[in-house]
């Protein structure tokens, strides 16, 4: 399945950036912890523990902050500079997660910005690449 390049209208960003961030943050953290618990996300949590992460979905005006300890991911209320920040539009994050585009290709085409700790960025990129979506029933039909 090919994903079209969708341009989200600017008024959507004006609406979504006014919405509370907590439901989205908790949703992402719960999903990550489920993937971790089911061993779909093969993370060595000691490498991520204590690090601050930020995902910016630029065209939606969404900013998602979270951290990790040695067992799980946690919603973060951190206000400073994160250790690692990913910035992209929703369609580009979707393409990356669904493996329609490689993170390196998105990065070199300036569709994905990665800021912060370079080594941590490589760890997270390799972690995303190692996810076997075919083991997740919901994602199996989307990825194929």
Secondary structure, DSSP 8 states (H G I E B T S, - for coil): ---------HHHHHHHTTS-SHHHHHHHHHHHHHHHHTTSS---HHHHTT-EEEEEEGGGTEEEEEEE-SS-EEE----S--SEEEEE-HHHHHHHHTTSS-HHHHHHTTSEEEEE-HHHHHHHHHHHHH--GGGSHHHHHHH-
